[in-house]
Amino acid sequence: MKKITLLLLLFISGLSYGQTCTQNFYDYGYDDEGLSLTVTSTDLDCYSGAVNTITISNAYLDDGWSDDCGDYYDFTLNLDGVVSTVCGSDLIGLVITNFQTLTITANDTDDFSDYIGIDLYITVGYAATAVPNCNAELTGPQDDTLDSVAGLLSWEEATGAVSGYKISLGTTPGGTDILNLFDVGDVTEYDVPGSLTIATTYYVTIVPYNSIGNASGCTEYSFVTGSPLANDDCSGATALTVDANFCDGVLTNGSNGMATDSGVEEADCFNSGLSDVWFSFLVPAGTASVDISTDYTGGTLVDTEIALYSGTCGALVELDCDQDSGTTILSNGFSYNSIIEDASVTAGQTYFVRVSGYSSGSRGTFCLEVSTNQSLSTGDFNLSSFKAYPNPVKDFLNLSYTQDISDVAIFNLLGQQVLARKVNATESKIDMSNLSQGTYLVKLTFNGQVKTIKVVKE
């Protein structure tokens, strides 16, 4: 039997000894399987300057929620050849300034396998000998987001001996009309007081500093604040045209960057829905069902959830919902966009589509397409007399009907026509062997009528 526990990672503040930096070293495993952690002086690379002191500022040698060291297990510390038995509390505050190598090894003392961790925080106190490097890269806010208007700045840590950062922010290149080398301290994010002006480009420079002085030659970054979205709520839904074939893997027609919670009850499949925007579409004559998809590349929102509604704003009825049924690999390496397939609709009626990011922080641009899945005939269509087989198909798709089939056209889910044939016969064998695996829409024309079916190519 094994006891499974969690490893706690706690934030420990640095020493107020000149410049300081803290590194975390850890490993975890079973106390009866040789769990061990080794740290050498060369592993400490967070500082740049002359070392004054090195101290173990915190240590956790336990199972993560209770300190059973000394009862069920203990640890052996080998510090440059000096060996002792320790628990976590014995290491906190231990000065190891001139050490070369320390190794901590777990010992099982109760013949019971415990899952434990060795978790050390080692703080180096040092004196800077040069200014920091000027490589604190701006990571946020993203353009056209709520964070951009709120002025939530974030950046990566600079390398070298950093005591803190000074921020310059303005509305012109090199401008400092909002902040002029304002000292924000040793942090990597800052909330500019108040709100920034919408639809405005801001320029920001992040200058690391220490006791020697400010870094020089720092890169100036920029971001653009967003504007309120017209389709933030259902009442402002953006109208889409069915079968527009707009989404091509490059173009986008939507953004939830500035979206707020529309107040509509969370859809059945939604994780959040707090960053939702709205679209509508009018079902054209002859359409029986539609596909609704955000499964396209080209956007920056790479994790969508979508829902389909009938009714009117304020009296919406959820019809369908999807999260992550997409198959297109996106820029994040995953296929987390969404597809609603073969949703029944009524010609002449208006429907609403709600698009949200997976979480309130999932924001960006995307492309939304509504396309016909099943078509209505203009006359009587005898479904029992129509045959399409095999489905899924490997090579040839066999089609037959009681009337002549005049034309056959095959489209991929991007709306691109990939094959067309003139038939003018009641039976036809369509060669699909050269098509890639996936789902296709096959549109058949006979006696002025159109029938659309979905076929899977293996």
C-alpha positions, 0 to 999 in steps of 0.5 A: 500500500502506498500513501499518495500526497501532494508537494507544496510549493510556497512563495518565500520572500528574499532576504534583505541582504543587499541583493538576493535571489531565491531558487527552488530545488525539489524532487519527490518519490517513495521513501523506500525507493531511494528518493534523493536530491543533490544541489551543487554550488554551480546550480545556483545561477540566479545571481550576478555579482559577488556572493555574500551568503547562501542560506537555505531559506525554507525546506519541506521534507514531508508528504505535503500536508503533515510533517511525519518526519521522525515518525515514518521517515527521516532524511540524511543530509550530506553537506560536503562530506559531513553527514547528519540526520535531519527534518525540514525544520533543521534546515531552515536558516542553515547558512551554507555559503561556501558549500560545494555539494549537498545531498538529501536522501530519504530513509524509510523508518516504518516499513511502509512506503510513503510518497514524499517530497524534498523541497528546498528554497536556497537564497543567495545574498550578493553584491551587484557588480553591474547593472541588470540586462535590459531584457524584460520583455512585455508579455501583457496586455494583449491588444484589444482586451479588457486588460489593455483598457485596465492597464494591466502590464506584465513582463518577463524577469530580466537577467542579471542583478535586478533590484526592481523595475522602472516603467515609462508609459506614454501615448507617443513613441518615447512618450512618458506622459503617463509614467516616467521611469516610475519605480514599481519595485521588484515585481513583474506586473503592474496595474496602471491606476485608473483606466486607459483610453479605448482604441489608443496605442500605448508605448511602454518601456521596462527598465530594470535597475539595481544599486549600480544603476538603471539598465540602458538601451531597453526596448520600447513595446506597444499595445492597443486598447480595445473598444466596446464590442457591438455584439457583446450582448444578444441584442447586438448580435452580428448577422452572418450569412449561411454558406458565406464560405468566409472562413479560409484558415486566415480570415477572422470575423469575430473577437471576444477580446473586450467581451463581458458577461452577457448575463445569459445562463451558462450553456450546458457544455460551457466551462465559463461563458464569461467572455461571450459574444453573439451572432445571428443567422437567417435560415434561407429557403431550402435549408433543413439543418446547418453546421456551425463551426469555429474550427479554423486556423487564423485566429488567436482564440484557440479554445472556444465553446459555442451554443445555438439558440432559438427564440428572441433575446431575453427569451432564448431557448438553447438548442445545441452546444459544443466544446472542443469537437474541432479537429483542426490543429491550432497554433497552441498544438491542440484542437480545442475549437468547436463544431455543432453539426447537423442542427435542425433549423426552420427556413425563414427563422432567425437563430443565435450563436453564442461564442465564448472562450473556455475561461474568462481569460480565454480571449482573441480573434476567431472565425465563425461559419454557418453552413448548410448540412441538409437541404429541403427539396423544392418537390417531393423527395423519396428518401427511401428510394435514395441510396448512398453507400458505403459511408464511411467510404474508402474509394468509391461512393455509390449513388442511386435514385429513382430520378436522374442525378444531374450533378454531384459536387463534394465540399470539405468543411471549409466550404471548398469544392474538392470534386465535381461530376456531371452524371445525368443518370440514376446511378453513379460511382464517385471516385473519392480515393484521392481525397484526404481522410475527413468529413465531406458534404456531397451535394446532388442535383436532380430535376432542379432539386438539391440534396446534401448528405454528409460522407466520411472518407476513411 
